[in-house]
Amino acid sequence: MGSVFANLILDVGDIDRSLAFYHDMLNLPIQRQESYAGHHLAYLHAGQTEILLLQQPKNEQNPTLHRSGGLVMKFYVSELRKVANFLQERRVTVLQDLEMPTHGERTFLVADPDGYAVLLAEPVETLN
């Protein structure tokens, strides 16, 4: 069997804070949530990809973990300008301001509550 991408697992410090970002602000649907032995898990649906948010018990969390570490998640959104304003009003950390080119993609780069980089993009509509 060849390799198949299963899901993206994000080690998060606080599951509720992460759900407030990914579910409440980015509107990713929650597939299911579960907890066992101090571990809290939330499975989110992002198109064909599943994102697993994993909060480990405090005594198992690595305080030296630098979560941003070069990982960038990209999501396509509709009405990027409105989404950017919505996130800025909620004081989400902006890593790169809204870019509005005349061709290609509009982009807006933010950090999630744990410092992971999230690139929001919208294709620029062109007239032929």
NUNU-616574 format. One record per residue: x negated, y, z of N, C-alpha, C in turn; residue in one letter. Coordinates in steps of 0.001 Angstrom, whole numbers, padded with zeros to 6 digits, always signed. Example, Ala and Ser with C-alpha at 12.3 -4.5 7.8 and 13.67 -1.06 7.14 Angstrom:
-013190-005690+007800-012300-004500+007800-013200-003300+007800A/-012850-002250+007080-013670-001060+007140-012900+000030+007870S/
***
This chain:
-000852-001188+000000+000000+000000+000000-000888+001238+000000M/-000555+002209-000834-001290+003465-000866-000910+004339+000319G/-001658+005368+000527-001358+006302+001614-000114+007111+001303S/+000701+007325+002324+001924+008099+002206+001964+009083+003364V/+002191+010349+003064+002298+011359+004120+003566+011092+004917F/+003428+010860+006221+004577+010523+007068+005225+011764+007660A/+004463+012549+008409+004985+013788+008976+003840+014640+009487N/+004154+015867+009801+003204+016793+010382+003484+016826+011874L/+002468+016560+012691+002629+016570+014138+001911+017800+014683I/+002662+018636+015392+002088+019822+016017+002098+019637+017531L/+000921+019695+018123+000786+019640+019575+001133+021032+020097D/+002228+021148+020847+002692+022459+021301+002628+022562+022820V/+002477+023787+023307+002406+024021+024743+003759+024026+025417G/+004796+024456+024711+006143+024564+025280+007162+024263+024182D/+007831+023137+024290+008756+022688+023245+009897+023679+023017I/+010416+024268+024083+011525+025216+023935+011091+026470+023180D/+009908+026948+023483+009377+028132+022786+009145+027830+021308R/+008653+026627+021017+008425+026230+019629+009741+026042+018881S/+010750+025462+019535+012068+025308+018904+012708+026668+018643L/+012484+027615+019543+013016+028967+019332+012433+029561+018047A/+011191+029235+017738+010564+029734+016521+011013+028944+015293F/+010773+027644+015293+011029+026834+014100+012514+026616+013816Y/+013298+026394+014839+014724+026149+014627+015527+027454+014605H/+015364+028267+015647+016180+029478+015764+015785+030562+014766D/+014484+030746+014539+014048+031827+013653+013869+031387+012203M/+013320+030182+011968+013078+029718+010601+014183+028795+010098L/+015149+028509+010954+016329+027709+010578+016016+026290+010126N/+014957+025676+010653+014696+024279+010335+015623+023410+011190L/+016389+022516+010567+017321+021683+011330+016594+020683+012231P/+017138+020483+013413+016611+019484+014345+017242+018139+013993I/+016409+017147+013685+016911+015807+013399+017249+015072+014690Q/+016322+015158+015655+016563+014540+016964+015546+015052+017963R/+015861+014873+019231+014961+015231+020321+014930+014069+021292Q/+013790+013862+021921+013679+012816+022925+012599+013184+023927E/+012693+012597+025094+011706+012805+026154+011431+011473+026825S/+010177+011248+027164+009820+010071+027946+008476+010313+028623Y/+008383+009883+029871+007145+009977+030658+006505+011359+030572A/+007308+012419+030610+006774+013774+030584+006454+014314+029201G/+006615+013490+028159+006402+013923+026775+007743+014396+026209H/+007735+015529+025535+008950+016061+024905+008698+016135+023403H/+009622+015566+022628+009474+015506+021184+010701+016089+020508L/+010468+016819+019429+011555+017338+018599+011146+017116+017155A/+012038+016474+016398+011801+016187+014990+012621+017169+014164Y/+011932+017915+013312+012587+018926+012482+012531+018504+011020L/+013549+018887+010287+013625+018588+008861+013193+019829+008091H/+012162+019668+007233+011667+020772+006406+011564+020274+004971A/+012682+020284+004273+012702+019731+002919+012474+018235+002991G/+011492+017745+002243+011160+016316+002264+010178+015958+003375Q/+009764+016945+004152+008773+016736+005192+009405+016807+006575T/+008937+015937+007434+009373+015970+008833+008257+016611+009651E/+008646+017510+010531+007694+018124+011453+008038+017634+012852I/+007048+017065+013520+007230+016602+014893+006545+017588+015828L/+007329+018200+016703+006771+019050+017756+006576+018158+018974L/+005378+018121+019517+005056+017256+020642+004488+018071+021793L/+005204+018079+022903+004695+018719+024120+004297+017611+025080Q/+003018+017559+025397+002519+016554+026326+002636+017069+027762Q/+002616+016166+028735+002639+016628+030126+001452+017545+030397P/+001618+018480+031305+000562+019478+031586-000783+018815+031871K/-000776+017709+032611-002051+017066+032971-002715+016383+031772N/-002011+016230+030641-002584+015631+029435-002895+016672+028363E/-002515+017924+028581-002783+018962+027598-004243+019388+027659Q/-004811+019662+026503-006197+020081+026418-006242+021606+026420N/-006687+022228+027531-006699+023701+027602-007696+024355+026648P/-008649+023590+026112-009627+024168+025188-009198+024038+023734T/-008042+023426+023494-007566+023232+022132-007263+024581+021480L/-007930+024826+020351-007679+026040+019572-006751+025634+018436H/-005472+025899+018590-004477+025335+017685-004517+025917+016278R/-004965+027139+016101-004922+027697+014752-005871+026959+013823S/-007061+026647+014240-008034+025801+013591-008012+025648+012078G/-007528+026590+011318-007564+026511+009869-006314+025927+009235G/-005428+025365+010015-004194+024807+009485-003231+025937+009129L/-002668+025870+007929-001652+026839+007514-000479+026051+006948V/+000703+026271+007484+001922+025654+006959+002619+026682+006087M/+003078+026250+004921+003739+027162+003992+005196+026746+003820K/+006087+027714+003962+007510+027490+003781+008035+028468+002744F/+008843+027981+001814+009540+028876+000907+010826+029332+001591Y/+011105+030621+001509+012304+031195+002107+013006+032075+001078V/+014252+032341+001326+015013+033295+000511+015019+034624+001238S/+015019+035705+000493+015071+037055+001052+013943+037286+002067E/+012725+037125+001591+011543+037228+002446+011481+038543+003216L/+011857+039644+002578+011804+040943+003270+012692+040916+004518R/+013893+040342+004407+014797+040248+005555+014227+039327+006629K/+013643+038211+006204+013041+037277+007154+011885+037961+007884V/+011048+038680+007155+009914+039390+007763+010402+040414+008783A/+011422+041181+008444+011969+042161+009385+012523+041474+010633N/+013249+040369+010433+013827+039603+011540+012724+039135+012497F/+011647+038581+011955+010552+038080+012791+009820+039221+013490L/+009616+040335+012801+008950+041480+013419+009786+042057+014557Q/+011103+042093+014394+011984+042577+015452+011877+041708+016698E/+011558+040433+016522+011419+039503+017638+009971+039392+018114R/+009152+040299+017621+007756+040434+018031+006906+039181+017795R/+007187+038487+016691+006340+037378+016277+005010+037967+015818V/+003910+037311+016145+002587+037808+015780+002394+037760+014263T/+002125+038906+013669+001900+039010+012225+000403+038897+011967V/+000014+037931+011127-001390+037744+010780-001751+038475+009494L/-000768+038599+008601-000965+039349+007357+000381+039939+006957Q/+000405+041243+006762+001651+041934+006443+002277+041421+005148D/+003515+041766+004985+004284+041395+003801+003573+041904+002551L/+003332+040999+001612+002729+041363+000334+003790+041198-000735E/+003995+042254-001542+005057+042270-002545+004475+042477-003940M/+003761+041487-004495+003200+041640-005848+004298+041624-006900P/+003949+042044-008100+004924+042074-009200+005048+040728-009901T/+004128+039807-009626+004215+038462-010192+003641+037466-009189H/+003947+036195-009387+003449+035177-008468+004394+034971-007295G/+003880+035178-006086+004678+034983-004878+004522+036152-003911E/+005620+036494-003268+005576+037412-002132+005205+036548-000923R/+004421+037099-000012+004016+036306+001149+004025+037135+002427T/+004139+036424+003538+004124+037024+004872+003549+035960+005794F/+002442+036252+006479+001743+035280+007314+001921+035637+008782L/+002445+034681+009555+002672+034888+010982+002056+033735+011761V/+002011+033890+013075+001563+032819+013968+002768+032309+014745A/+002837+030994+014906+003896+030436+015738+003503+030632+017203D/+004322+030236+018159+004002+030483+019572+002700+029849+020051P/+002197+028824+019343+000944+028179+019737-000250+028631+018913D/-000044+029575+018010-001138+030095+017211-001298+029453+015853G/-000463+028461+015517-000527+027874+014179-000106+028926+013155Y/-000809+028972+012033-000496+029934+010976+000660+029416+010126A/+001643+030278+009890+002819+029936+009100+002937+030967+007982V/+002768+030494+006743+002874+031355+005573+004279+031224+005004L/+004985+032318+004961+006327+032353+004379+006190+032955+002993L/+006798+032313+002006+006610+032747+000625+007936+032718-000126A/+007983+033557-001164+009150+033628-002039+008643+033930-003439E/+008988+033092-004418+008565+033378-005781+009117+034720-006257P/+008296+035458-007002+008744+036713-007593+009540+036357-008837V/+010753+036863-008917+011564+036632-010103+011050+037504-011229E/+010864+036876-012382+010365+037632-013527+011426+037623-014629T/+011449+038686-015390+012381+038787-016510+011662+038348-017773L/+012283+037469-018533+011675+037000-019789+012314+037695-020955N/
***
